[in-house]
Amino acid sequence: MKLQFKQQQFQLDAVASVVDVFAGQGKHSGFDYHMDKGQGMDAELDMNFIGFRNAPIQLSQDTISQQVRSQQLRYGLKPSENLSIQKVDGRPSYNLTIEMETGTGKTYTYIRTLMELNKQYGWLKFIIVVPSIAIREGVLKSFEIMADHFQMEYGKKPRYFVYDSSRLGELDKFANSSDIQVMIINSQAFNATGADARRIHTEQESFRWRKPIDVIAATNPILIIDEPQSVEGKKTKERLEDFKPLFTLRYSATHKDKHDMIYRLDALDAYNKKLVKKIAVKTVEQTSTTGTQGYLYLQELVPQKSGAPKARIEFEVRTKSGDVKRVTKLVEEPFALYEESGNLPAYQDGWTLSHFDAREGENSIQIGANRKLHVGEVIGETNEDDIRRIQIRETIASHLQKEEGLYKRGIKVLSLFFIDEVAKYKCYDEQNDAYNGTYAQIFEEEYEAQVKALLADPNLHGSNFWHYLNNHQEGNPVHAGYFSVDKVKKSDKVKFVDYKSATEKKNNQSNDKDAFDLIMKDKERLLSFDEPVRFIFSHSALKEGWDNPNVFQICTLKNTGTETEKRQKIGRGMRLAVDQKGIRQDEELLGADVHNINKLTVIANESYEDFAKNLQRELKEILADRPSKVEVDLFVDKVLENEAGQKLTVTKEVAKEIEHQLIKQDYIDSKGNLTTTYFEQKETSQFTLSENLAGYEVAVKDILESIYDANRYQIERENDSEVVFAREINPDNYNRQEFKRLWESIHHKSTYYVEFDDEELIEKSVKVINEALFVKKPSYMITEAEAREMKAEQGLDFKVNKDGKRQAELDKSSIQLRYDLLGEIASRTELKRKTVATILKQISPSKFDMFAYNPEAFIQRTSRLINEQKASQVIEHIRYNILEETFDTSVFTDNPESGKLSDKRILESQKGVYNYVKVDSDTERKFKEELDQFEEVMVYTKLPSEFKISTPLGAYNPDWAIAFRDGSVKHVYFVAETKGSMSSLQLKGAELAKIECAKAHFKALKEKGLIADDHMYDVVDSYEKLLEIVRG
């Protein structure tokens, strides 16, 4: 398998934030200099001692300061009052911080950044500093697998190597090459006290009596520090200065010192933008026990189509031979444990199970008269191995459930167990031959039992997944261990070990390169179905080495560590998954299903409340500089911009008007908290403000998105009863003739073509650019203040001077970064360069001059205006060809969507094809309720996400398909899109264009005679509007 990479806007933004700080630098291919030859070399030896170093920064400190603040304002960050600068040989060396959440491609981003810095300015010497061997090996692997991608993007690839004090000749190649050179070094190589670490600072005979650090520093390298909070102790900071960096870039998700942050993509941003997996937690918790109670574990509650749910429990039974063993059964209430256990005395008094309750907030059963047991809890005689067995069992159960849904999508599921003692996984006899430890033995028993049960399921039998499981019934081949290894003396055998040194044990951090080689080398292989291993056991000390995108379950079989340790472990599974072709399963590909597919389940040995509370507390600390309430001051002095590029600087009065509107529309409550209404409407055309603020809704939402609200980062409770739509088909409704006729009429696939009239597009684009394009000069706020008094807790208290605030604009002469104007617009509009050139030649000179003021804004807005005209032409000129190929009914039975009964968006359905419906807004909720209530409706369905209509603006998935009672309405069969607004003016451009394309698709079906006049597609905002249309 080969992983595929594509351009993602958030990564390009992070790259641009660095590159644009140095706008105006000019490009230099590297300054040559005479390298230090050293001593003792043969004078006749023909060697090249011309070196190439990074060209010095030519911009003034004031210019850099202005451009740093410009980037900070651009990305909604607080501008730096004074830059963090260190002096290197009398020149300023800048420090810039980029925050990127774990799993969002931080390594890709800084590699692309160094490639772009080389392209724009000619800088070619880079050093990547990492805190550990684990991260070093990961970075090395990234360079390897991304090489071809960057070759395609830039026409070149960097030369990279790991610093090794025994191979100092690499440093001469680093210094005298005129190509991009990247050295990767872990901090221990220059800040530790060992002999190897000291070598970089001492003259070496093998290096012709030169100090390695001097050869490196002579190149004026650009430092890139990966995870600086783990690198920059006092000693390391001092040693970093020895490299004499041109400037330093710092990349992390959890910075301690935020030197001049110019870009931020934190945990909240990444989650809201669906760039990482959703987190769910399945808890295993022991309740209080007297030590004399019977054993009982409540695994899950299973909702039934009618009546109370059933409970899957584990309890003890007496066998015919008189032995006691534990069994798992799905039972219904009332269930008498004493009789069912074979009259075990431990269950004699008060052990009848009743009141099975799967509702939100309950999710429990009652034992006897007044005791409750919640899902995930265990009571009775247990030891640590009992709890670990349950954790392993639940990990396997989550794995197999996830695997059943993803196998057909070509996505391999991996599960990761962290343990703190190798002996629990693998043991060795006197001959150093390995045999299973406790956890490996438990795993194989539990895995084989669950697979056996699945293979016996008649609903699964014969499917591709059944055959896959049938080929992997044995537990031994499907798990593997990744640990530090030691060679057995006088033998070719190796043994797994916990640590290789006392220092590793003290720091709970492995530095075993062999172990990381194994992890990294197996990264792509583990993603292939050809590799049987799906469950991985690894030492907790190797946590940083794991970063595989297809880890869907993480189970820690040890006592919980620090909160940071918890988040680090979760971070190992946060990347979005890839399929067998290496294609990332992101929102662009999956749409609304991205978090149905990408969900990381953590199997924890603590309560949900404790897990969620602790993780949220850590997130709150990390996001401490974000506002937590919507207040007037949040908007004051912000610059709002509408789609036409017009800007509005928010005064106190305007800010009060915004706050008033947000309260009036129920987007915030009286305390400034964001409401459910806001979260439901923010992505729809329903989000509106007053007439005075019309057009600035997107800008206001961008500010509101900066609010930290714990409700935004929801951790799903995996123990809650789950609705899996593929298993919730209502056979009576699914088999109705009305539904069959409806489905058979709309299930045809189609292709489209658009006959663009280039002249018409050029004419309309020129007209709209001349009328609507507005690009303001980049500006920043200058505030003059004076110190008023010193306060004990807050320090200096500053007062803004009268008339102390003013807007300043950058002169166009200071913006010198060269842009491929035609190429950029052609790329964003998918037009030929010649067509773009014709448009730009015909716009007015005053509009074209705006490019010089703000090239990025000019390109973005011009591209948007052209694309709007394209969308308009799409609507006017699109035609559909109906294909013989159809969507199979398996789109219903293979529906990947699922949800928890505790999710208020999951509603029971009476007339639906599924027993449940998931709604996304109040409009949909009311619409669904009325479909169930009114007698004209025979059957309906929320169309599965796999049912898509192709459009030039991406795939489109209509909301509903509805069949009415024959004779009750004119249009018996209806495909509906529900929107909060019927106004085409309030629907987004792309949204409106997709709807118009869908109308063209259904029109083509009608023209081909596949659907009759009693079929219709339209947009409605209520059942009342639907009836109005179908009655004609």
DALIN-V781126 format. One record per residue. N is the residue number from 0. PHI is phi in whole degrees, -180 to 180 (* if undefined). Layout:
BEGIN
n:phi
N:PHI
N:PHI
END
This chain:
BEGIN
n:phi
0:*
1:-123
2:-65
3:-106
4:-122
5:-140
6:-73
7:-120
8:-60
9:-65
10:-74
11:-63
12:-64
13:-64
14:-63
15:-63
16:-61
17:-79
18:-60
19:-74
20:-61
21:-106
22:-56
23:100
24:-66
25:82
26:-104
27:-131
28:-79
29:113
30:-91
31:-89
32:-155
33:-85
34:-73
35:-69
36:-74
37:84
38:-123
39:87
40:-84
41:-69
42:-63
43:-84
44:-66
45:-85
46:-130
47:-90
48:-115
49:-90
50:-105
51:-128
52:-117
53:-66
54:-64
55:-67
56:-72
57:-95
58:-80
59:-74
60:-62
61:-64
62:-64
63:-60
64:-60
65:-61
66:-76
67:-64
68:-64
69:-62
70:-66
71:-64
72:-66
73:-60
74:-109
75:70
76:-106
77:-70
78:-64
79:-73
80:-74
81:-135
82:-73
83:-84
84:-128
85:-115
86:-92
87:-127
88:52
89:83
90:-109
91:-76
92:-121
93:-86
94:-124
95:-123
96:-113
97:-125
98:-102
99:-137
100:-64
101:-54
102:95
103:-103
104:87
105:-61
106:-65
107:-56
108:-64
109:-76
110:-68
111:-65
112:-62
113:-67
114:-66
115:-71
116:-63
117:-68
118:-64
119:-82
120:-124
121:82
122:-66
123:-138
124:-116
125:-133
126:-126
127:-102
128:-103
129:-124
130:-85
131:-154
132:-65
133:-56
134:-69
135:-58
136:-67
137:-66
138:-64
139:-59
140:-64
141:-62
142:-59
143:-66
144:-81
145:-98
146:-56
147:-66
148:-60
149:-73
150:-62
151:-70
152:-75
153:-120
154:74
155:-158
156:-136
157:-77
158:-90
159:-131
160:-159
161:-97
162:-62
163:-140
164:-65
165:-94
166:-133
167:-73
168:-60
169:-61
170:-70
171:-64
172:-65
173:-59
174:-78
175:-96
176:-85
177:-99
178:-100
179:-66
180:-122
181:-129
182:-107
183:-106
184:-139
185:-89
186:-60
187:-63
188:-73
189:-135
190:-118
191:-83
192:-102
193:-71
194:-61
195:-62
196:-69
197:-71
198:-62
199:-66
200:-105
201:-120
202:-70
203:-115
204:-60
205:-68
206:-115
207:55
208:57
209:-114
210:-88
211:-55
212:-64
213:-69
214:-66
215:-68
216:-64
217:-65
218:-88
219:49
220:-69
221:-91
222:-89
223:-120
224:-103
225:-93
226:60
227:-61
228:-64
229:-96
230:-103
231:-89
232:-78
233:-57
234:-67
235:-66
236:-57
237:-65
238:-68
239:-63
240:-64
241:-65
242:-77
243:50
244:-69
245:-64
246:-162
247:-127
248:-112
249:-118
250:-124
251:-169
252:-94
253:-135
254:-68
255:-94
256:-106
257:-102
258:-66
259:43
260:-68
261:-114
262:-154
263:-139
264:-131
265:-89
266:-58
267:-69
268:-59
269:-62
270:-70
271:-63
272:-88
273:58
274:-96
275:-134
276:-70
277:-78
278:-104
279:-125
280:-128
281:-113
282:-104
283:-124
284:-136
285:-88
286:-85
287:-63
288:-145
289:-87
290:90
291:-117
292:-80
293:-72
294:-86
295:-152
296:-124
297:-96
298:-81
299:-164
300:-110
301:-113
302:-61
303:-112
304:-65
305:-148
306:82
307:-71
308:-69
309:-96
310:-120
311:-96
312:-127
313:-116
314:-148
315:-99
316:-133
317:-92
318:-82
319:-61
320:-81
321:97
322:-76
323:-112
324:-136
325:-100
326:-131
327:-116
328:-139
329:-96
330:-126
331:-118
332:-87
333:-78
334:-127
335:-91
336:-62
337:-61
338:-68
339:-70
340:-87
341:84
342:63
343:-70
344:-58
345:-62
346:-106
347:-72
348:-109
349:70
350:-117
351:-88
352:-95
353:-151
354:49
355:-72
356:-133
357:-98
358:-71
359:-58
360:88
361:-108
362:51
363:-149
364:-126
365:-107
366:-108
367:66
368:-85
369:-149
370:-95
371:-115
372:-130
373:-92
374:-57
375:95
376:-97
377:-133
378:-129
379:104
380:-71
381:-136
382:-126
383:-60
384:-66
385:-63
386:-63
387:-64
388:-62
389:-65
390:-60
391:-65
392:-61
393:-69
394:-64
395:-64
396:-62
397:-64
398:-60
399:-67
400:-65
401:-65
402:-64
403:-59
404:-80
405:-97
406:-58
407:-67
408:-90
409:76
410:-110
411:-84
412:-98
413:-119
414:-125
415:-124
416:-106
417:-99
418:-127
419:-111
420:-149
421:-58
422:-60
423:-73
424:-106
425:-138
426:-121
427:-134
428:-88
429:-65
430:-91
431:63
432:-90
433:-86
434:-146
435:-64
436:-84
437:-56
438:-67
439:-65
440:-66
441:-60
442:-57
443:-64
444:-64
445:-69
446:-63
447:-65
448:-67
449:-71
450:-65
451:-60
452:-65
453:-67
454:-64
455:-87
456:-76
457:-63
458:-70
459:-98
460:-57
461:89
462:-73
463:-60
464:-68
465:-60
466:-66
467:-62
468:-64
469:-61
470:-83
471:-133
472:-79
473:-79
474:-75
475:-63
476:-73
477:-94
478:-124
479:-149
480:-112
481:-125
482:-140
483:-63
484:-127
485:-125
486:-82
487:-80
488:-59
489:54
490:-159
491:-94
492:-82
493:-128
494:-126
495:-72
496:-135
497:-73
498:-141
499:-101
500:-154
501:-65
502:-65
503:-60
504:-65
505:-61
506:-92
507:47
508:-144
509:-84
510:-118
511:-80
512:-62
513:-61
514:-64
515:-71
516:-57
517:-63
518:-62
519:-70
520:-63
521:-89
522:-57
523:-73
524:-62
525:-65
526:-83
527:-94
528:-66
529:-68
530:-91
531:-69
532:-68
533:-128
534:-123
535:-123
536:-106
537:-144
538:-73
539:-58
540:-72
541:-97
542:-56
543:-73
544:-73
545:-88
546:-153
547:-89
548:-65
549:-100
550:-76
551:-110
552:-132
553:-128
554:-127
555:-103
556:-92
557:-161
558:-66
559:-60
560:-91
561:-70
562:-64
563:-63
564:-63
565:-62
566:-68
567:-61
568:-66
569:-61
570:-59
571:-67
572:-121
573:-84
574:-64
575:-69
576:-71
577:-126
578:-97
579:-66
580:-95
581:81
582:-88
583:-68
584:-90
585:-105
586:-66
587:-60
588:-85
589:-102
590:62
591:-67
592:-82
593:-58
594:-91
595:-74
596:-82
597:-97
598:-134
599:-96
600:-102
601:-102
602:-95
603:-114
604:-99
605:-155
606:-72
607:-58
608:-60
609:-67
610:-61
611:-64
612:-62
613:-68
614:-69
615:-64
616:-63
617:-67
618:-61
619:-63
620:-67
621:-67
622:-99
623:-61
624:-85
625:-86
626:-68
627:-111
628:-132
629:-91
630:-129
631:-55
632:-64
633:-62
634:-102
635:-59
636:73
637:-73
638:-108
639:-88
640:-134
641:-95
642:-65
643:-82
644:90
645:-75
646:-116
647:-131
648:-82
649:-81
650:-87
651:-60
652:-67
653:-65
654:-62
655:-65
656:-65
657:-62
658:-59
659:-60
660:-65
661:-65
662:-70
663:-60
664:-84
665:64
666:-88
667:-135
668:-93
669:-66
670:-97
671:87
672:-88
673:-67
674:-104
675:-61
676:-59
677:-60
678:-65
679:-76
680:-100
681:-63
682:-96
683:-116
684:-74
685:-73
686:-73
687:-135
688:-125
689:-69
690:-59
691:-62
692:-107
693:-58
694:96
695:-105
696:-60
697:-63
698:-65
699:-66
700:-61
701:-59
702:-70
703:-64
704:-69
705:-81
706:-73
707:-88
708:-135
709:-58
710:-68
711:-78
712:-110
713:-79
714:-101
715:-71
716:-89
717:-66
718:-69
719:-62
720:-60
721:-110
722:-104
723:-105
724:-59
725:-61
726:-101
727:-113
728:-68
729:-90
730:-62
731:-65
732:-75
733:-63
734:-95
735:-62
736:-62
737:-62
738:-71
739:-61
740:-66
741:-61
742:-65
743:-66
744:-88
745:-113
746:-85
747:-74
748:-87
749:-148
750:-123
751:-126
752:-144
753:-127
754:-93
755:-75
756:-100
757:-57
758:-64
759:-65
760:-64
761:-62
762:-62
763:-69
764:-67
765:-61
766:-63
767:-73
768:-65
769:-63
770:-88
771:-116
772:-74
773:-143
774:-127
775:-91
776:-62
777:-58
778:-136
779:-147
780:-90
781:-106
782:-119
783:-104
784:-143
785:-130
786:-68
787:-102
788:-159
789:-100
790:-111
791:-58
792:-92
793:-93
794:83
795:-67
796:-105
797:-100
798:-119
799:-72
800:-66
801:-60
802:56
803:-87
804:-113
805:-154
806:-88
807:-120
808:-115
809:-79
810:-73
811:-63
812:-68
813:-87
814:-104
815:-115
816:-63
817:-82
818:-117
819:-86
820:-59
821:-62
822:-63
823:-65
824:-70
825:-60
826:-66
827:-78
828:-108
829:59
830:-107
831:-71
832:-58
833:-63
834:-65
835:-62
836:-60
837:-62
838:-62
839:-67
840:-68
841:-93
842:-75
843:-68
844:-57
845:-65
846:-73
847:-66
848:-61
849:-63
850:-58
851:-68
852:-74
853:-152
854:-55
855:-63
856:-66
857:-60
858:-64
859:-64
860:-75
861:-63
862:-61
863:-63
864:-65
865:-66
866:-65
867:-64
868:-69
869:-62
870:-60
871:-63
872:-69
873:-58
874:-60
875:-78
876:-119
877:-73
878:-132
879:-116
880:-105
881:-84
882:-95
883:-72
884:-66
885:-129
886:-77
887:-81
888:-65
889:-65
890:-63
891:-86
892:-78
893:-104
894:-54
895:-77
896:-71
897:-148
898:-171
899:-96
900:-59
901:-74
902:-75
903:-67
904:-86
905:-90
906:-120
907:-68
908:-123
909:-95
910:-110
911:-81
912:-65
913:-104
914:-70
915:-132
916:-131
917:-104
918:-105
919:-114
920:-161
921:-63
922:-59
923:-67
924:-60
925:-66
926:-61
927:-63
928:-61
929:-75
930:-61
931:-72
932:-84
933:-86
934:-72
935:-64
936:-82
937:-94
938:-159
939:-148
940:-152
941:-79
942:-66
943:-60
944:-64
945:-71
946:-81
947:-133
948:-109
949:-74
950:-139
951:-64
952:-103
953:110
954:-67
955:-124
956:-116
957:-61
958:-79
959:-130
960:-127
961:-134
962:-116
963:-97
964:-65
965:-61
966:95
967:-85
968:-143
969:-75
970:-102
971:-71
972:-113
973:-141
974:-109
975:-122
976:-114
977:-97
978:-132
979:-69
980:-129
981:-91
982:-74
983:-67
984:-72
985:-93
986:-75
987:-64
988:-55
989:-66
990:-62
991:-63
992:-64
993:-63
994:-64
995:-66
996:-65
997:-62
998:-61
999:-67
1000:-62
1001:-70
1002:-64
1003:-66
1004:-61
1005:-68
1006:-64
1007:-86
1008:81
1009:-85
1010:-129
1011:-94
1012:-68
1013:-85
1014:-106
1015:-157
1016:-127
1017:-164
1018:-101
1019:-133
1020:-117
1021:-167
1022:-66
1023:-59
1024:-67
1025:-61
1026:-62
1027:-57
1028:-74
1029:-71
1030:-82
1031:74
END
